[in-house]
Every structure is written in structure tokens, then in C-alpha cells.
Amino acid sequence: MLGLDEKVAIVTGAGRGIGRATALELARAGAKLVLAGIRENSIGGVKEEVERMGKEAIAVQTDISKWEDAQRMAKSAMERYGRIDILVNNAGIHPQNEQNLRFHTLEIGEADWDFVINTNLKGPFNCSKAVIPHMISRHYGRIVNLSSVTGLTGQVGSAPYCASKAGIMALTKVLAGEFGRYNITVNCIAPGLTMTAMNENVPPDILKMWVAATPLARAGQPVDIARAILCFVQEDLFITGQTIVVDGGKMMH
């Protein structure tokens, strides 16, 4: 098992899905957790799970789209643990309309666009900006951003989501280039179809078609993404600015 003893990891969107799975995998590897999320009860529940494993965690209610919240998140981590080693920018949204369908471009209002971009793209920027000074001071940091294969392929009815996820890939490269000299790596995971709450309304026929077109013959699970994230938080990592697709081989690039 990857050894992360004494490392401090912030996970955004830690209350469910990929964020929860990542928090638990990091805890198993020995990390101390800062669980950030907008729903206090959800991150509180994951905190209890981590503590039942005999590991340390704090829960910090955070709206990552707000710079002040991102600053408070980083401050809480420093006050509790005195260091920040790992940031997993996982929190994200993909809204649906009343019929559980994605919004086509002409249906998207300015507020809808801003809501998605502010959470999915501005949010990781805020969180990275808040923690990087603390990583610079220790000449060490591991940042992992969560994108999506739709940031590479596009998806009908998902303009702001796809734009935000493509933006995450570009942001990853910029941060990697700026802060590599401080031994801070910044990498990105682009999941394919993963069975989280965001995808719970995928029609069975679409799911069957997806699985049939996937070499590993199944949809992804949150733990699949979490274990890929762990690959990017290793101590002696000679990889930065990269995006890896985790989708069972459906899209190879």
C-alpha cells in the first residue's frame, strides 16, 4: 500500500461518490484528511467513516466557488495540521433539467452557465491558489484535478460542463509549468462513465451500449478513480502537467 503517513490531504466534494472513495483510499494509505464539501452532513458522515478506520479527519463546509471559502479551507487545514501536502480538486456539478436531461445550448441561461463554470473551473483555481503558497513554503505538493472524458470529446447538451472540464486540463498544464520548480506536481484525471449520483439517471440502454464498447466490459466505480488519483500523489513523482483517462479503455488517446 502506498505510504502517506503524516501527509495531509484536502479532498473537495468529499461527501459522496469519487470524493468519498478518494478520502477513504487516502486514509487507508495513512494520510490525514481535510474533507471539504458544501453539504455539512455528507462530509460529516465521511469524517466518521475515516475515524472508524483509526485515522484523522476534519470536515470543513466549503463553497469552492467562493475565494473566501477556499482561503478558510486552507486556513483550517493549517491550523489543525500545520501543513498541506495533497489537494484533490474533485468537487463538480453537472445540472439536469426537470426531465433529468442535460441542457441544450439554447436552453442555457447566463446563471446556469456561471453556476457550472464557477464551481467546476473557478473552484479548483480558488482551491489551488489557496494551498499552493503553503506547498511552496515546504517545497512539496501534489495536486490532482478531476476533469472528464467529455472535456476531450464534447457531449451534446453539456456545453458549460464540457467547457469547464476542458478548462481544467488547461489549468493543470499552467499550474504544473508555474510551480514545478517548487517540487509541486499538478496532474489531472479524466473519468469516463462512473457510477456516481451524477450518473444515476443514465438510461439502462445507454449504460449497456457504453459497457459493450468498453474493453474492460464494465462502467467505472468511484474507487477506480480514487486508485488512479493515488498514483499521482506519490512521494517521488516524475510526472506533471498530464491528463490520464480512466474509463476502462473506451477512449484511448
N, C-alpha and C positions, 0 to 999 in steps of 0.2 A: 504494500500500500504506500502511496505517495506520502512522504513525511512532511507535514506542515506544522509541526509543533511550534508553538509560540507565535506563529504567523497570525495576523489579524486581517480578516476578510469582510468587506462590506458587500452585501448582495441586495440589489434593489429589486422590487417586485418579489420579495421573498416569501410572500404569504401563501402562494399556491403554485402549481404547475412546475415549470422549469426552475423558477426561483427557489421554491421549496426543495426540490430534488437537489439543486446545487448546494444549498445551505447544508443539507444533511450529508452530502458527499464530502464537502469541505470539513465538516465537523468530524466525520469518521477519519479523515486524514490528519486530524489534530488541530485544525485552525480554531481560533476564537472568532465568533461571529457578531457582526452588526447587521441586523435584519431590518431593512428599510422597506416601507410599504405604506400605501395610503390608507389601508384598512387595518386599524389597530387590532381588531380581534383576530384577523388572519395571521399577522406577524407574531402576535402573542401566542397563538397556538403552535407555530413552528418553534418559537423560543422554548416552549415547554417540551417539545419533542427533542430538541437539541440537549436540553438539560437532563432529560431522562437518559440520554446517552452518556451522561457524565461530563459533558462539555459546557463551555461558557458561551453565553449569548446575551446580547441586549437587543431590544426592539425599539426602533425609532420611527415614529409616524412621520412620513415624508412625502410631500408632493414634489417630485423631482423637476417638474416644470417651473418651479419657483426657485430662484437663486438663493433666497434666504433659507429655504428648507434644505437645500443641498449643503450650504455652509453649516447649518445646525447639525446635520447628519455627520459631517466630518468632525465637527467640534465634539459631538457626543462620543465618537469613536476615540478621539484623542484623550478626552477626559477620563474615559474608562480604561483604555489600554495603553495609551501613550505612543501609539504607532498605528500606521495603516500600511499594510503590505500588498493587499489584493483588493481590487474593485471589480465586481461583476455588474456591468450595466445591463440588467435583464429586463427591467420594467418596460412594458409597452402595451399599446391598445390597438384594436382593430375593430372599430364600431360596425354594427349592423343596423339595418332599418327595422321597422316593426314587423316585417315579414321574415326576419332572420336572414336577410340577404345583404350583400355588400352594396355600397352606394356607387352608382354610376356617376361619371364625371359631372353631368349636367344637374345631378341631384345634390351635389356637394356645396353647401353654403360656406361662407367665409369662416364662421365659427367652427364648423365641422373640420375644415382644413387646419385651422390654427390649433384645435384641440389635439389632433393626431400629431402634427409636427412638433408642437410644444412638449408633448410627452415623449415621443419616440426619438426625436433628434435633439431638441434643445435640452431635454432631461439628461441624457448621457453627457452632453457637453458640460452642463452645470455640475454634475457629479464629478466628472474628471477634473474640471477646473478647481473644484473644492479640495480634492485629495492630492493632486499632483504636487503642490508645494510641500506637503508632509513627506511624500515619497522622495522628492529631490533632497530634502534635508538628511535623509538616511541613505541616499544613493542606491535606492532599490524600490522597485514597484512592478506589479503585474496587473494590467488592466485587460479585461476581456469584455468586448461589446457583443451584444446579441443583435444580429440582423435577421435576414430571411432569404430563402431562395428567390422570393418574389422581388427582392431588390436587384436581382440579376436578370430575371425573366420577365418581370411585369405580371400583372394579373388584372383581368377585366373587373371593373367595379371596385378597385382598391387604389386609386390614384395617390391619396396622401400617405397611405401605409407603404406602398411601394417606393414612393419618393423618399420617405423617411428612412427606409431600410437601405436604400442605395446610398443615402447621405451618411449613414452610419459607417459604411465601408470606406467612404472617402475620409471621414473624420478619423477613422482608425489609422489610415496612412499618414495623415497630417500629424497626429499626436505621436505616432511612432517615430517620425522623422525629427520632430522637435525635441523629444525627451529621451531618445535612445542613449545619448551621452551621459545620462544620469542613471544608467542601468535600469531604465523603466521600459518594459516591453508593452506594446499595445497590439492586441490581435482581436480577431472577430470570428464568431461562429454564425453560419447561415443555416438554420434548421430548415428541413423540408416539413412535410405534414407531420405534426407531432400531436399526440392525443392529449391536449390540454383543454381547459374550459373554452379557450378561444376557438377551438375547432369541434366543439361538442355537437354542433348542428350540421356538420358535413353530412350530406345525404349518403345513405348506405351504398348506392350505386356508384357514386363518385369515389368513395373510400375504396370500394372493390376494384375500380379501374386503376386507382393510384397504386394499390398494393400489387396488382398484376403487372404494372410497369416498373416495379422496383426490384432490382436484382436480389436484395435480401428478403424480399417477399413479405414485408410487414410495414406497418406505419411506425413512426418513431414514438418512443415514450420519453417523458421528461428526464428519466435517468440516463438515457442515451446522450442527451445534450449535456447533462451535468458532467458525465465522464469525459466528454470532449473538452469541456471547459477546464477540467483538471489538468489536461495535457498542456494548457497554456499558462499554468501558474507554477511550473517547476522552478526550482532554485536556479539552475544553470541552463537557462533557456536561450538558445541562439536563433530564435525566430521572432520577428516583429514586423508589424505592418501587413499581416497576412489575414486572408479570409478563407476559412475552410467550410465547405458544405457538408452538413451532416444530415443525410436523407436516405441512407441505405443504398446509395448508388444510382438513384433515379436520374439525377442530373450530374454528369461528370464534366468538370471543367478544369 
